[in-house]
Amino acid sequence: MTSRERVLAAIAHREPDGLPVDLGATPSSGISASAYYNLKQHL
């Protein structure tokens, strides 16, 4: 599954093959690298 297909599947409430992640291309979107790391450690 490509990145685009993964995001579209998540938006359509279908199960993607992985979690679509945006590492913060802009301050108003995505998740920072440190927050992503902490989330992975928690899960």
C-alpha positions in Angstrom: 0.0 0.0 0.0 1.4 3.4 -0.9 1.4 6.3 1.6 -1.5 7.9 -0.4 -3.5 4.7 -0.4 -2.9 4.3 3.4 -4.2 7.8 4.2 -7.2 7.3 1.9 -8.1 4.0 3.5 -7.9 5.5 7.0 -10.1 8.4 5.9 -12.6 6.0 4.4 -12.7 4.0 7.7 -11.0 1.0 6.1 -8.1 -0.8 7.8 -4.8 0.3 6.2 -1.7 -2.0 6.2 0.0 0.4 8.6 -0.5 3.6 10.5 -0.4 6.7 8.3 1.9 9.3 10.0 2.7 12.9 9.2 5.9 14.0 11.0 4.9 17.6 11.1 5.5 19.2 7.7 3.8 22.3 9.2 3.3 23.3 12.9 -0.4 22.9 12.5 -0.4 19.3 11.2 1.1 16.0 12.1 2.9 14.8 15.1 6.4 15.7 16.2 9.1 13.1 16.0 9.5 13.1 19.8 5.7 12.6 20.3 5.7 9.8 17.7 8.6 8.1 19.6 6.8 8.4 22.9 3.6 7.0 21.3 5.5 4.0 19.9 7.0 3.4 23.4 3.6 3.5 25.0 2.0 1.1 22.6 
